[in-house]
């Protein structure tokens, strides 16, 4: 997911997407541990998406603080 698309999303949507991705990472890690993993690239991609979401959330937090 591109950061520009994430910046267009509402904060609630970002938090929901982050929660969904964290659940997906958990499932993928469990599959990898049991030898049923489809590909390690999906885990890495999901982790990077979580990092992007966290970055955008932090940008929103900083922008709100600057307005005060």
C-alpha positions as CSV (number, residue, x, y, z in Angstrom):
1,X,0.0,0.0,0.0
2,X,1.4,3.4,-0.9
3,X,1.9,6.1,1.7
4,X,0.1,8.6,-0.4
5,X,-3.0,6.5,-0.4
6,X,-2.7,6.1,3.4
7,X,-2.5,9.8,3.9
8,X,-5.9,10.2,2.3
9,X,-7.5,7.8,4.8
10,X,-9.2,8.8,8.0
11,X,-7.5,8.1,11.4
12,X,-10.1,5.5,12.3
13,X,-9.6,3.7,9.0
14,X,-5.8,3.7,9.5
15,X,-6.2,2.2,13.0
16,X,-8.5,-0.5,11.6
17,X,-6.2,-1.3,8.8
18,X,-3.3,-1.6,11.2
19,X,-5.2,-4.0,13.4
20,X,-6.1,-6.1,10.4
21,X,-2.5,-6.2,9.2
22,X,-1.2,-7.2,12.7
23,X,-3.7,-10.1,12.7
24,X,-2.6,-11.1,9.3
25,X,1.1,-11.0,10.3
26,X,0.2,-13.2,13.3
27,X,-1.5,-15.8,11.1
28,X,1.3,-15.7,8.6
29,X,3.9,-16.2,11.3
30,X,1.9,-19.1,12.7
31,X,1.8,-20.7,9.2
32,X,5.5,-20.2,8.8
33,X,6.2,-21.9,12.1
34,X,4.1,-24.9,11.2
35,X,5.6,-25.2,7.7
36,X,2.5,-24.1,5.8
37,X,3.8,-20.7,4.7
38,X,2.9,-19.5,1.2
39,X,5.8,-17.0,1.0
40,X,8.0,-15.0,3.4
41,X,7.5,-12.0,1.1
42,X,3.9,-11.6,2.4
43,X,5.1,-11.3,6.0
44,X,7.7,-8.7,5.0
45,X,5.1,-6.7,3.0
46,X,2.6,-6.7,5.8
47,X,5.2,-5.5,8.3
48,X,6.2,-2.7,5.9
49,X,2.6,-1.7,5.5
50,X,2.2,-1.5,9.3
51,X,5.3,0.7,9.5
52,X,3.9,3.0,6.8
53,X,0.6,3.3,8.7
54,X,2.4,4.0,12.0
55,X,4.4,6.7,10.2
56,X,1.3,8.4,8.8
57,X,-0.4,8.2,12.2
58,X,2.6,9.9,13.7
59,X,2.5,12.6,11.0
60,X,-1.1,13.3,11.8
61,X,-0.3,13.5,15.5
62,X,2.5,16.0,14.9
63,X,0.2,18.1,12.6
64,X,-2.4,18.2,15.4
65,X,0.1,19.4,17.9
66,X,1.4,22.1,15.5
67,X,-2.2,23.5,15.2
68,X,-2.4,24.0,19.0
